[in-house]
């Protein structure tokens, strides 16, 4: 190296080229040859996409484990319990509760009344009581439901009436105090 410096000092015109060549030689000699990287640098958006893909695969596998493709068929033997649709009408002096209850008999319906709520319980369907019977197929089942309806005002519990006609239950709930209405003129 010392000789190269002398040459560079004595020959000012070739100084630049001599120094560049020595630098190039040193850099190529001192550094090991580059190997192909096993992992390429990842952009942040690629990282998030990879995370989302992994999570989606996990979720999909987990759902397949809990809910196999034929899971609706597995529950087809369990009958659907239908909760009756209701209407609650305010008729000033009382409330009228109507509930759709097709297939229910009067003996299968229980109504419990409180000051501020009505609870309806019903049981309908077929009951298989005989144990010695050999069935090839049992698809008819017993359905039960419970429905509680909160009332906006207190009612007279002792004066409640109920009637079941053609699958519609009507419960008349008289109010405790009838609130007077007053018309106000607009000025």
C-alpha positions in Angstrom: 0.0 0.0 0.0 2.8 2.3 0.7 4.1 2.1 -2.8 0.7 3.0 -4.2 0.7 6.1 -2.1 4.0 7.1 -3.5 2.8 6.5 -7.0 -0.2 8.5 -6.3 1.9 11.4 -4.9 4.3 11.4 -7.8 1.7 11.2 -10.5 -1.0 13.6 -9.8 -3.0 12.7 -12.9 -3.4 9.1 -12.0 -4.1 9.6 -8.4 -7.8 9.3 -8.7 -7.8 6.2 -10.7 -5.2 4.5 -8.5 -7.2 5.1 -5.3 -10.4 4.0 -6.9 -8.9 0.7 -8.0 -7.4 0.0 -4.6 -10.8 0.7 -2.9 -12.6 -1.5 -5.3 -10.1 -4.4 -4.7 -10.4 -4.0 -1.0 -14.1 -4.0 -1.0 -14.4 -7.1 -3.1 -11.8 -8.9 -1.1 -13.0 -8.0 2.4 -16.8 -8.8 1.8 -18.0 -12.3 1.4 -20.0 -13.1 -1.7 -23.7 -12.4 -1.2 -26.0 -15.4 -0.8 -29.6 -15.3 -1.8 -31.7 -14.3 1.2 -34.0 -17.0 2.6 -36.6 -14.4 3.6 -37.3 -11.5 1.3 -38.2 -8.2 3.0 -41.9 -7.9 3.5 -44.0 -4.8 3.0 -46.3 -3.9 6.0 -49.5 -4.4 3.9 -48.2 -7.9 2.8 -47.7 -8.7 6.5 -51.2 -7.7 7.4 -52.6 -9.6 4.5 -50.7 -12.8 5.5 -52.1 -12.3 9.1 -55.6 -12.0 7.8 -55.2 -15.0 5.6 -53.9 -17.1 8.5 -56.7 -16.0 10.8 -59.3 -16.7 8.1 -58.0 -20.2 7.6 -58.1 -20.7 11.4 -61.7 -19.5 11.6 -62.8 -21.6 8.7 -61.2 -24.7 10.2 -62.7 -24.0 13.5 -66.2 -23.5 12.0 -65.9 -26.8 10.1 -65.0 -28.5 13.4 -68.0 -27.0 15.3 -70.5 -26.9 12.4 -69.9 -29.6 9.9 -71.4 -29.2 6.4 -74.3 -31.4 7.3 -75.1 -29.7 10.6 -78.7 -28.8 9.7 -79.4 -32.5 9.1 -78.1 -33.3 12.5 -80.7 -31.1 14.2 -83.6 -32.0 11.9 -84.9 -34.5 14.5 -85.3 -31.6 17.1 -88.7 -30.0 16.5 -88.8 -26.2 16.1 -90.5 -24.4 19.1 -92.6 -21.7 17.7 -93.2 -18.7 20.0 -96.6 -17.2 19.2 -96.7 -13.7 17.7 -98.7 -11.2 19.8 -100.4 -7.9 19.4 -101.0 -5.6 22.4 -103.7 -3.0 21.8 -104.5 0.0 24.1 -108.2 0.5 24.1 -108.3 3.4 26.7 -110.1 1.5 29.5 -108.2 -1.8 28.9 -105.5 -3.6 27.0 -106.3 -6.4 24.5 -103.6 -9.0 24.0 -103.9 -11.3 21.0 -101.6 -14.3 20.5 -101.6 -16.7 17.5 -101.8 -20.2 18.9 -102.8 -22.7 16.2 -103.0 -26.3 17.4 -103.3 -25.4 21.1 -106.2 -26.5 23.2 -107.7 -24.5 26.1 -106.5 -27.1 28.5 -102.9 -26.7 27.3 -102.6 -23.0 27.9 -101.7 -21.3 31.2 -101.9 -17.6 31.8 -100.3 -15.8 34.8 -101.2 -12.2 35.4 -99.4 -9.6 37.5 -100.0 -5.9 37.9 -97.5 -5.0 35.2 -97.1 -8.2 33.1 -98.7 -11.2 31.6 -97.0 -14.6 31.2 -98.4 -17.3 28.8 -97.2 -20.9 28.8 -98.5 -23.5 26.3 -98.0 -27.1 25.5 -99.2 -28.7 22.2 -98.4 -31.7 20.2 -98.2 -35.5 20.6 -97.1 -37.1 23.7 -95.7 -40.6 23.5 -96.6 -42.2 26.8 -96.7 -45.9 25.9 -93.3 -47.4 26.5 -93.9 -50.8 24.9 -94.5 -49.4 21.5 -92.0 -50.0 18.7 -91.9 -47.0 16.4 -90.1 -47.0 13.0 -90.4 -43.2 12.8 -91.3 -40.5 15.3 -91.6 -37.1 13.8 -94.5 -35.6 15.8 -93.3 -34.0 19.0 -94.5 -32.0 21.9 -94.0 -28.2 21.7 -93.9 -25.9 24.7 -93.3 -22.2 25.0 -93.2 -19.4 27.6 -93.9 -15.8 26.7 -93.9 -12.8 29.1 -95.2 -9.4 28.1 -94.5 -6.3 30.1 -97.5 -3.9 30.3 -97.1 -0.1 30.2 -99.7 0.5 33.0 -100.9 -1.5 36.0 -104.0 -3.7 35.5 -106.8 -5.1 37.6 -105.7 -8.7 38.0 -109.1 -10.0 39.3 -110.9 -8.8 36.2 -108.8 -10.4 33.4 -110.7 -12.5 30.8 -109.2 -14.9 28.2 -110.8 -16.6 25.2 -109.4 -19.0 22.6 -111.1 -19.1 19.2 -109.8 -20.6 16.0 -106.2 -20.6 17.2 -106.2 -17.0 18.4 -106.0 -16.3 22.2 -107.5 -13.0 23.3 -106.8 -11.7 26.8 -108.7 -8.6 28.0 -106.7 -6.7 30.7 -108.6 -3.9 32.4 -106.6 -0.9 33.5 -106.5 0.0 37.2 -106.9 3.7 36.6 -108.2 5.2 33.4 -106.2 8.3 32.7 -108.5 11.1 31.5 -107.8 12.7 28.1 -108.2 16.4 27.5 -108.2 18.1 24.2 -106.1 21.2 23.9 -106.8 23.9 21.4 -103.9 25.3 19.4 -103.5 29.1 19.7 
